């Protein structure tokens, strides 16, 4: 069985980040989300829901915990 090594605060921040991502980018699918150890900013990788859409390649986004803002990088 795999062990999930994450604390409650990080999980709560990631939940907020993914909810904001879903509302701001409804045509994209989250592929992965991660954070660096000791930080609460969440990095998100996504792809387009529509294969024919131009720009369907992987895109990266960052959720900034302190400002509760999401930005594509």
mmCIF file as gemmi writes it, N, C-alpha and C atoms, coordinates in Angstrom:
data_model
loop_
_atom_site.group_PDB
_atom_site.id
_atom_site.type_symbol
_atom_site.label_atom_id
_atom_site.label_alt_id
_atom_site.label_comp_id
_atom_site.label_asym_id
_atom_site.label_entity_id
_atom_site.label_seq_id
_atom_site.pdbx_PDB_ins_code
_atom_site.Cartn_x
_atom_site.Cartn_y
_atom_site.Cartn_z
_atom_site.occupancy
_atom_site.B_iso_or_equiv
_atom_site.pdbx_formal_charge
_atom_site.auth_seq_id
_atom_site.auth_asym_id
_atom_site.pdbx_PDB_model_num
ATOM 1 N N . UNK Axp A 1 ? 0.839 -1.175 0 1 0 ? 1 A 1
ATOM 2 C CA . UNK Axp A 1 ? 0 0 0 1 0 ? 1 A 1
ATOM 3 C C . UNK Axp A 1 ? 0.89 1.247 0 1 0 ? 1 A 1
ATOM 4 N N . UNK Axp A 2 ? 0.561 2.209 -0.842 1 0 ? 2 A 1
ATOM 5 C CA . UNK Axp A 2 ? 1.329 3.448 -0.923 1 0 ? 2 A 1
ATOM 6 C C . UNK Axp A 2 ? 1.026 4.329 0.275 1 0 ? 2 A 1
ATOM 7 N N . UNK Axp A 3 ? 2.019 5.077 0.699 1 0 ? 3 A 1
ATOM 8 C CA . UNK Axp A 3 ? 1.871 5.987 1.828 1 0 ? 3 A 1
ATOM 9 C C . UNK Axp A 3 ? 1.802 7.413 1.304 1 0 ? 3 A 1
ATOM 10 N N . UNK Axp A 4 ? 0.803 8.163 1.706 1 0 ? 4 A 1
ATOM 11 C CA . UNK Axp A 4 ? 0.643 9.551 1.299 1 0 ? 4 A 1
ATOM 12 C C . UNK Axp A 4 ? 1.319 10.428 2.34 1 0 ? 4 A 1
ATOM 13 N N . UNK Axp A 5 ? 2.421 11.05 1.973 1 0 ? 5 A 1
ATOM 14 C CA . UNK Axp A 5 ? 3.2 11.869 2.891 1 0 ? 5 A 1
ATOM 15 C C . UNK Axp A 5 ? 2.858 13.341 2.669 1 0 ? 5 A 1
ATOM 16 N N . UNK Axp A 6 ? 1.802 13.788 3.298 1 0 ? 6 A 1
ATOM 17 C CA . UNK Axp A 6 ? 1.342 15.163 3.128 1 0 ? 6 A 1
ATOM 18 C C . UNK Axp A 6 ? 0.636 15.587 4.411 1 0 ? 6 A 1
ATOM 19 N N . UNK Axp A 7 ? 0.83 16.835 4.805 1 0 ? 7 A 1
ATOM 20 C CA . UNK Axp A 7 ? 0.152 17.281 6.012 1 0 ? 7 A 1
ATOM 21 C C . UNK Axp A 7 ? -1.191 17.918 5.667 1 0 ? 7 A 1
ATOM 22 N N . UNK Axp A 8 ? -1.998 18.112 6.678 1 0 ? 8 A 1
ATOM 23 C CA . UNK Axp A 8 ? -3.362 18.621 6.477 1 0 ? 8 A 1
ATOM 24 C C . UNK Axp A 8 ? -3.371 20.007 5.86 1 0 ? 8 A 1
ATOM 25 N N . UNK Axp A 9 ? -2.474 20.883 6.284 1 0 ? 9 A 1
ATOM 26 C CA . UNK Axp A 9 ? -2.433 22.251 5.74 1 0 ? 9 A 1
ATOM 27 C C . UNK Axp A 9 ? -2.136 22.228 4.249 1 0 ? 9 A 1
ATOM 28 N N . UNK Axp A 10 ? -1.159 21.448 3.844 1 0 ? 10 A 1
ATOM 29 C CA . UNK Axp A 10 ? -0.816 21.347 2.425 1 0 ? 10 A 1
ATOM 30 C C . UNK Axp A 10 ? -1.992 20.802 1.63 1 0 ? 10 A 1
ATOM 31 N N . UNK Axp A 11 ? -2.673 19.828 2.172 1 0 ? 11 A 1
ATOM 32 C CA . UNK Axp A 11 ? -3.834 19.246 1.503 1 0 ? 11 A 1
ATOM 33 C C . UNK Axp A 11 ? -4.954 20.272 1.35 1 0 ? 11 A 1
ATOM 34 N N . UNK Axp A 12 ? -5.183 21.077 2.377 1 0 ? 12 A 1
ATOM 35 C CA . UNK Axp A 12 ? -6.215 22.12 2.301 1 0 ? 12 A 1
ATOM 36 C C . UNK Axp A 12 ? -5.867 23.168 1.251 1 0 ? 12 A 1
ATOM 37 N N . UNK Axp A 13 ? -4.598 23.582 1.212 1 0 ? 13 A 1
ATOM 38 C CA . UNK Axp A 13 ? -4.163 24.574 0.221 1 0 ? 13 A 1
ATOM 39 C C . UNK Axp A 13 ? -4.28 23.986 -1.189 1 0 ? 13 A 1
ATOM 40 N N . UNK Axp A 14 ? -3.884 22.739 -1.365 1 0 ? 14 A 1
ATOM 41 C CA . UNK Axp A 14 ? -3.984 22.094 -2.679 1 0 ? 14 A 1
ATOM 42 C C . UNK Axp A 14 ? -5.434 21.997 -3.124 1 0 ? 14 A 1
ATOM 43 N N . UNK Axp A 15 ? -6.34 21.73 -2.197 1 0 ? 15 A 1
ATOM 44 C CA . UNK Axp A 15 ? -7.767 21.676 -2.52 1 0 ? 15 A 1
ATOM 45 C C . UNK Axp A 15 ? -8.261 23.022 -3.028 1 0 ? 15 A 1
ATOM 46 N N . UNK Axp A 16 ? -7.865 24.102 -2.35 1 0 ? 16 A 1
ATOM 47 C CA . UNK Axp A 16 ? -8.251 25.451 -2.802 1 0 ? 16 A 1
ATOM 48 C C . UNK Axp A 16 ? -7.644 25.753 -4.167 1 0 ? 16 A 1
ATOM 49 N N . UNK Axp A 17 ? -6.383 25.371 -4.357 1 0 ? 17 A 1
ATOM 50 C CA . UNK Axp A 17 ? -5.704 25.625 -5.634 1 0 ? 17 A 1
ATOM 51 C C . UNK Axp A 17 ? -6.414 24.906 -6.777 1 0 ? 17 A 1
ATOM 52 N N . UNK Axp A 18 ? -6.762 23.647 -6.575 1 0 ? 18 A 1
ATOM 53 C CA . UNK Axp A 18 ? -7.419 22.877 -7.635 1 0 ? 18 A 1
ATOM 54 C C . UNK Axp A 18 ? -8.838 23.373 -7.896 1 0 ? 18 A 1
ATOM 55 N N . UNK Axp A 19 ? -9.539 23.83 -6.868 1 0 ? 19 A 1
ATOM 56 C CA . UNK Axp A 19 ? -10.878 24.388 -7.073 1 0 ? 19 A 1
ATOM 57 C C . UNK Axp A 19 ? -10.799 25.671 -7.905 1 0 ? 19 A 1
ATOM 58 N N . UNK Axp A 20 ? -9.831 26.531 -7.589 1 0 ? 20 A 1
ATOM 59 C CA . UNK Axp A 20 ? -9.652 27.76 -8.354 1 0 ? 20 A 1
ATOM 60 C C . UNK Axp A 20 ? -9.238 27.436 -9.792 1 0 ? 20 A 1
ATOM 61 N N . UNK Axp A 21 ? -8.34 26.463 -9.949 1 0 ? 21 A 1
ATOM 62 C CA . UNK Axp A 21 ? -7.908 26.05 -11.282 1 0 ? 21 A 1
ATOM 63 C C . UNK Axp A 21 ? -9.106 25.592 -12.104 1 0 ? 21 A 1
ATOM 64 N N . UNK Axp A 22 ? -9.952 24.78 -11.525 1 0 ? 22 A 1
ATOM 65 C CA . UNK Axp A 22 ? -11.123 24.25 -12.235 1 0 ? 22 A 1
ATOM 66 C C . UNK Axp A 22 ? -12.053 25.385 -12.675 1 0 ? 22 A 1
ATOM 67 N N . UNK Axp A 23 ? -12.215 26.403 -11.836 1 0 ? 23 A 1
ATOM 68 C CA . UNK Axp A 23 ? -13.114 27.508 -12.205 1 0 ? 23 A 1
ATOM 69 C C . UNK Axp A 23 ? -12.488 28.441 -13.241 1 0 ? 23 A 1
ATOM 70 N N . UNK Axp A 24 ? -11.182 28.642 -13.185 1 0 ? 24 A 1
ATOM 71 C CA . UNK Axp A 24 ? -10.523 29.555 -14.125 1 0 ? 24 A 1
ATOM 72 C C . UNK Axp A 24 ? -10.131 28.896 -15.447 1 0 ? 24 A 1
ATOM 73 N N . UNK Axp A 25 ? -9.953 27.59 -15.435 1 0 ? 25 A 1
ATOM 74 C CA . UNK Axp A 25 ? -9.55 26.86 -16.64 1 0 ? 25 A 1
ATOM 75 C C . UNK Axp A 25 ? -10.482 25.661 -16.851 1 0 ? 25 A 1
ATOM 76 N N . UNK Axp A 26 ? -11.762 25.904 -17.128 1 0 ? 26 A 1
ATOM 77 C CA . UNK Axp A 26 ? -12.716 24.793 -17.238 1 0 ? 26 A 1
ATOM 78 C C . UNK Axp A 26 ? -12.46 23.844 -18.408 1 0 ? 26 A 1
ATOM 79 N N . UNK Axp A 27 ? -11.688 24.271 -19.406 1 0 ? 27 A 1
ATOM 80 C CA . UNK Axp A 27 ? -11.406 23.424 -20.562 1 0 ? 27 A 1
ATOM 81 C C . UNK Axp A 27 ? -10.072 22.694 -20.455 1 0 ? 27 A 1
ATOM 82 N N . UNK Axp A 28 ? -9.508 22.653 -19.234 1 0 ? 28 A 1
ATOM 83 C CA . UNK Axp A 28 ? -8.236 21.963 -19.029 1 0 ? 28 A 1
ATOM 84 C C . UNK Axp A 28 ? -8.403 20.902 -17.943 1 0 ? 28 A 1
ATOM 85 N N . UNK Axp A 29 ? -7.603 19.854 -18.033 1 0 ? 29 A 1
ATOM 86 C CA . UNK Axp A 29 ? -7.633 18.739 -17.089 1 0 ? 29 A 1
ATOM 87 C C . UNK Axp A 29 ? -6.329 18.752 -16.294 1 0 ? 29 A 1
ATOM 88 N N . UNK Axp A 30 ? -6.427 18.686 -14.982 1 0 ? 30 A 1
ATOM 89 C CA . UNK Axp A 30 ? -5.243 18.605 -14.139 1 0 ? 30 A 1
ATOM 90 C C . UNK Axp A 30 ? -4.591 17.236 -14.322 1 0 ? 30 A 1
ATOM 91 N N . UNK Axp A 31 ? -3.3 17.235 -14.619 1 0 ? 31 A 1
ATOM 92 C CA . UNK Axp A 31 ? -2.556 15.995 -14.787 1 0 ? 31 A 1
ATOM 93 C C . UNK Axp A 31 ? -1.76 15.69 -13.517 1 0 ? 31 A 1
ATOM 94 N N . UNK Axp A 32 ? -1.188 16.726 -12.914 1 0 ? 32 A 1
ATOM 95 C CA . UNK Axp A 32 ? -0.459 16.543 -11.672 1 0 ? 32 A 1
ATOM 96 C C . UNK Axp A 32 ? -0.484 17.847 -10.885 1 0 ? 32 A 1
ATOM 97 N N . UNK Axp A 33 ? -0.248 17.739 -9.594 1 0 ? 33 A 1
ATOM 98 C CA . UNK Axp A 33 ? -0.11 18.899 -8.719 1 0 ? 33 A 1
ATOM 99 C C . UNK Axp A 33 ? 0.962 18.554 -7.697 1 0 ? 33 A 1
ATOM 100 N N . UNK Axp A 34 ? 1.826 19.518 -7.401 1 0 ? 34 A 1
ATOM 101 C CA . UNK Axp A 34 ? 2.899 19.266 -6.452 1 0 ? 34 A 1
ATOM 102 C C . UNK Axp A 34 ? 3.284 20.553 -5.738 1 0 ? 34 A 1
ATOM 103 N N . UNK Axp A 35 ? 4 20.397 -4.659 1 0 ? 35 A 1
ATOM 104 C CA . UNK Axp A 35 ? 4.548 21.527 -3.929 1 0 ? 35 A 1
ATOM 105 C C . UNK Axp A 35 ? 5.958 21.174 -3.485 1 0 ? 35 A 1
ATOM 106 N N . UNK Axp A 36 ? 6.793 22.175 -3.361 1 0 ? 36 A 1
ATOM 107 C CA . UNK Axp A 36 ? 8.151 21.935 -2.861 1 0 ? 36 A 1
ATOM 108 C C . UNK Axp A 36 ? 8.075 21.783 -1.343 1 0 ? 36 A 1
ATOM 109 N N . UNK Axp A 37 ? 8.962 20.999 -0.784 1 0 ? 37 A 1
ATOM 110 C CA . UNK Axp A 37 ? 8.96 20.765 0.652 1 0 ? 37 A 1
ATOM 111 C C . UNK Axp A 37 ? 9.095 22.085 1.411 1 0 ? 37 A 1
ATOM 112 N N . UNK Axp A 38 ? 8.234 22.278 2.376 1 0 ? 38 A 1
ATOM 113 C CA . UNK Axp A 38 ? 8.277 23.482 3.189 1 0 ? 38 A 1
ATOM 114 C C . UNK Axp A 38 ? 7.585 24.689 2.575 1 0 ? 38 A 1
ATOM 115 N N . UNK Axp A 39 ? 6.956 24.524 1.415 1 0 ? 39 A 1
ATOM 116 C CA . UNK Axp A 39 ? 6.256 25.633 0.761 1 0 ? 39 A 1
ATOM 117 C C . UNK Axp A 39 ? 4.802 25.266 0.545 1 0 ? 39 A 1
ATOM 118 N N . UNK Axp A 40 ? 3.962 26.281 0.438 1 0 ? 40 A 1
ATOM 119 C CA . UNK Axp A 40 ? 2.537 26.035 0.211 1 0 ? 40 A 1
ATOM 120 C C . UNK Axp A 40 ? 2.069 26.484 -1.17 1 0 ? 40 A 1
ATOM 121 N N . UNK Axp A 41 ? 2.969 26.982 -2.01 1 0 ? 41 A 1
ATOM 122 C CA . UNK Axp A 41 ? 2.599 27.292 -3.391 1 0 ? 41 A 1
ATOM 123 C C . UNK Axp A 41 ? 2.458 25.971 -4.131 1 0 ? 41 A 1
ATOM 124 N N . UNK Axp A 42 ? 1.398 25.836 -4.926 1 0 ? 42 A 1
ATOM 125 C CA . UNK Axp A 42 ? 1.083 24.583 -5.604 1 0 ? 42 A 1
ATOM 126 C C . UNK Axp A 42 ? 1.362 24.723 -7.098 1 0 ? 42 A 1
ATOM 127 N N . UNK Axp A 43 ? 2.144 23.81 -7.653 1 0 ? 43 A 1
ATOM 128 C CA . UNK Axp A 43 ? 2.402 23.77 -9.094 1 0 ? 43 A 1
ATOM 129 C C . UNK Axp A 43 ? 1.433 22.76 -9.704 1 0 ? 43 A 1
ATOM 130 N N . UNK Axp A 44 ? 0.817 23.142 -10.821 1 0 ? 44 A 1
ATOM 131 C CA . UNK Axp A 44 ? -0.181 22.305 -11.479 1 0 ? 44 A 1
ATOM 132 C C . UNK Axp A 44 ? 0.195 22.134 -12.947 1 0 ? 44 A 1
ATOM 133 N N . UNK Axp A 45 ? 0.129 20.919 -13.428 1 0 ? 45 A 1
ATOM 134 C CA . UNK Axp A 45 ? 0.32 20.631 -14.842 1 0 ? 45 A 1
ATOM 135 C C . UNK Axp A 45 ? -1.024 20.249 -15.436 1 0 ? 45 A 1
ATOM 136 N N . UNK Axp A 46 ? -1.331 20.738 -16.626 1 0 ? 46 A 1
ATOM 137 C CA . UNK Axp A 46 ? -2.639 20.456 -17.212 1 0 ? 46 A 1
ATOM 138 C C . UNK Axp A 46 ? -2.547 20.234 -18.711 1 0 ? 46 A 1
ATOM 139 N N . UNK Axp A 47 ? -3.577 19.578 -19.237 1 0 ? 47 A 1
ATOM 140 C CA . UNK Axp A 47 ? -3.739 19.387 -20.674 1 0 ? 47 A 1
ATOM 141 C C . UNK Axp A 47 ? -5.153 19.806 -21.05 1 0 ? 47 A 1
ATOM 142 N N . UNK Axp A 48 ? -5.378 20.04 -22.339 1 0 ? 48 A 1
ATOM 143 C CA . UNK Axp A 48 ? -6.687 20.431 -22.836 1 0 ? 48 A 1
ATOM 144 C C . UNK Axp A 48 ? -7.661 19.252 -22.794 1 0 ? 48 A 1
ATOM 145 N N . UNK Axp A 49 ? -8.931 19.538 -22.525 1 0 ? 49 A 1
ATOM 146 C CA . UNK Axp A 49 ? -9.97 18.506 -22.583 1 0 ? 49 A 1
ATOM 147 C C . UNK Axp A 49 ? -10.26 18.11 -24.023 1 0 ? 49 A 1
ATOM 148 N N . UNK Axp A 50 ? -9.951 19.005 -24.961 1 0 ? 50 A 1
ATOM 149 C CA . UNK Axp A 50 ? -10.277 18.798 -26.367 1 0 ? 50 A 1
ATOM 150 C C . UNK Axp A 50 ? -9 18.56 -27.165 1 0 ? 50 A 1
ATOM 151 N N . UNK Axp A 51 ? -8.85 17.376 -27.722 1 0 ? 51 A 1
ATOM 152 C CA . UNK Axp A 51 ? -7.632 17.019 -28.451 1 0 ? 51 A 1
ATOM 153 C C . UNK Axp A 51 ? -7.374 17.922 -29.644 1 0 ? 51 A 1
ATOM 154 N N . UNK Axp A 52 ? -8.429 18.396 -30.281 1 0 ? 52 A 1
ATOM 155 C CA . UNK Axp A 52 ? -8.258 19.201 -31.483 1 0 ? 52 A 1
ATOM 156 C C . UNK Axp A 52 ? -7.888 20.652 -31.168 1 0 ? 52 A 1
ATOM 157 N N . UNK Axp A 53 ? -7.992 21.042 -29.906 1 0 ? 53 A 1
ATOM 158 C CA . UNK Axp A 53 ? -7.708 22.421 -29.533 1 0 ? 53 A 1
ATOM 159 C C . UNK Axp A 53 ? -6.222 22.73 -29.707 1 0 ? 53 A 1
ATOM 160 N N . UNK Axp A 54 ? -5.96 23.855 -30.344 1 0 ? 54 A 1
ATOM 161 C CA . UNK Axp A 54 ? -4.568 24.286 -30.479 1 0 ? 54 A 1
ATOM 162 C C . UNK Axp A 54 ? -4.053 24.614 -29.08 1 0 ? 54 A 1
ATOM 163 N N . UNK Axp A 55 ? -2.848 24.297 -28.815 1 0 ? 55 A 1
ATOM 164 C CA . UNK Axp A 55 ? -2.303 24.537 -27.485 1 0 ? 55 A 1
ATOM 165 C C . UNK Axp A 55 ? -2.685 23.43 -26.524 1 0 ? 55 A 1
ATOM 166 N N . UNK Axp A 56 ? -3.016 22.267 -27.065 1 0 ? 56 A 1
ATOM 167 C CA . UNK Axp A 56 ? -3.417 21.143 -26.238 1 0 ? 56 A 1
ATOM 168 C C . UNK Axp A 56 ? -2.259 20.522 -25.472 1 0 ? 56 A 1
ATOM 169 N N . UNK Axp A 57 ? -1.072 21.049 -25.667 1 0 ? 57 A 1
ATOM 170 C CA . UNK Axp A 57 ? 0.108 20.517 -24.985 1 0 ? 57 A 1
ATOM 171 C C . UNK Axp A 57 ? 0.032 20.809 -23.488 1 0 ? 57 A 1
ATOM 172 N N . UNK Axp A 58 ? 0.918 20.19 -22.757 1 0 ? 58 A 1
ATOM 173 C CA . UNK Axp A 58 ? 0.992 20.406 -21.321 1 0 ? 58 A 1
ATOM 174 C C . UNK Axp A 58 ? 1.264 21.873 -21.023 1 0 ? 58 A 1
ATOM 175 N N . UNK Axp A 59 ? 0.539 22.411 -20.072 1 0 ? 59 A 1
ATOM 176 C CA . UNK Axp A 59 ? 0.769 23.774 -19.589 1 0 ? 59 A 1
ATOM 177 C C . UNK Axp A 59 ? 1.006 23.7 -18.094 1 0 ? 59 A 1
ATOM 178 N N . UNK Axp A 60 ? 1.731 24.678 -17.588 1 0 ? 60 A 1
ATOM 179 C CA . UNK Axp A 60 ? 2.046 24.711 -16.165 1 0 ? 60 A 1
ATOM 180 C C . UNK Axp A 60 ? 1.456 25.967 -15.539 1 0 ? 60 A 1
ATOM 181 N N . UNK Axp A 61 ? 0.984 25.803 -14.319 1 0 ? 61 A 1
ATOM 182 C CA . UNK Axp A 61 ? 0.345 26.883 -13.575 1 0 ? 61 A 1
ATOM 183 C C . UNK Axp A 61 ? 0.893 26.86 -12.149 1 0 ? 61 A 1
ATOM 184 N N . UNK Axp A 62 ? 0.861 28.005 -11.493 1 0 ? 62 A 1
ATOM 185 C CA . UNK Axp A 62 ? 1.274 28.075 -10.094 1 0 ? 62 A 1
ATOM 186 C C . UNK Axp A 62 ? 0.187 28.782 -9.308 1 0 ? 62 A 1
ATOM 187 N N . UNK Axp A 63 ? -0.188 28.175 -8.192 1 0 ? 63 A 1
ATOM 188 C CA . UNK Axp A 63 ? -1.12 28.788 -7.244 1 0 ? 63 A 1
ATOM 189 C C . UNK Axp A 63 ? -0.271 29.354 -6.119 1 0 ? 63 A 1
ATOM 190 N N . UNK Axp A 64 ? -0.396 30.666 -5.891 1 0 ? 64 A 1
ATOM 191 C CA . UNK Axp A 64 ? 0.359 31.33 -4.836 1 0 ? 64 A 1
ATOM 192 C C . UNK Axp A 64 ? -0.511 31.402 -3.586 1 0 ? 64 A 1
ATOM 193 N N . UNK Axp A 65 ? -0.089 30.7 -2.561 1 0 ? 65 A 1
ATOM 194 C CA . UNK Axp A 65 ? -0.865 30.581 -1.329 1 0 ? 65 A 1
ATOM 195 C C . UNK Axp A 65 ? -1.122 31.932 -0.663 1 0 ? 65 A 1
ATOM 196 N N . UNK Axp A 66 ? -0.111 32.771 -0.544 1 0 ? 66 A 1
ATOM 197 C CA . UNK Axp A 66 ? -0.264 34.04 0.19 1 0 ? 66 A 1
ATOM 198 C C . UNK Axp A 66 ? -1.263 34.98 -0.465 1 0 ? 66 A 1
ATOM 199 N N . UNK Axp A 67 ? -1.307 35.003 -1.797 1 0 ? 67 A 1
ATOM 200 C CA . UNK Axp A 67 ? -2.218 35.91 -2.494 1 0 ? 67 A 1
ATOM 201 C C . UNK Axp A 67 ? -3.456 35.204 -3.025 1 0 ? 67 A 1
ATOM 202 N N . UNK Axp A 68 ? -3.487 33.878 -2.894 1 0 ? 68 A 1
ATOM 203 C CA . UNK Axp A 68 ? -4.579 33.065 -3.414 1 0 ? 68 A 1
ATOM 204 C C . UNK Axp A 68 ? -4.827 33.343 -4.896 1 0 ? 68 A 1
ATOM 205 N N . UNK Axp A 69 ? -3.727 33.49 -5.645 1 0 ? 69 A 1
ATOM 206 C CA . UNK Axp A 69 ? -3.793 33.79 -7.074 1 0 ? 69 A 1
ATOM 207 C C . UNK Axp A 69 ? -3.241 32.615 -7.872 1 0 ? 69 A 1
ATOM 208 N N . UNK Axp A 70 ? -3.752 32.47 -9.073 1 0 ? 70 A 1
ATOM 209 C CA . UNK Axp A 70 ? -3.325 31.41 -9.973 1 0 ? 70 A 1
ATOM 210 C C . UNK Axp A 70 ? -2.769 32.045 -11.238 1 0 ? 70 A 1
ATOM 211 N N . UNK Axp A 71 ? -1.632 31.528 -11.698 1 0 ? 71 A 1
ATOM 212 C CA . UNK Axp A 71 ? -0.994 32.116 -12.871 1 0 ? 71 A 1
ATOM 213 C C . UNK Axp A 71 ? -0.424 31.01 -13.756 1 0 ? 71 A 1
ATOM 214 N N . UNK Axp A 72 ? -0.568 31.195 -15.068 1 0 ? 72 A 1
ATOM 215 C CA . UNK Axp A 72 ? 0.038 30.255 -16.017 1 0 ? 72 A 1
ATOM 216 C C . UNK Axp A 72 ? 1.477 30.691 -16.237 1 0 ? 72 A 1
ATOM 217 N N . UNK Axp A 73 ? 2.389 29.723 -16.193 1 0 ? 73 A 1
ATOM 218 C CA . UNK Axp A 73 ? 3.813 30.044 -16.374 1 0 ? 73 A 1
ATOM 219 C C . UNK Axp A 73 ? 4.365 29.373 -17.605 1 0 ? 73 A 1
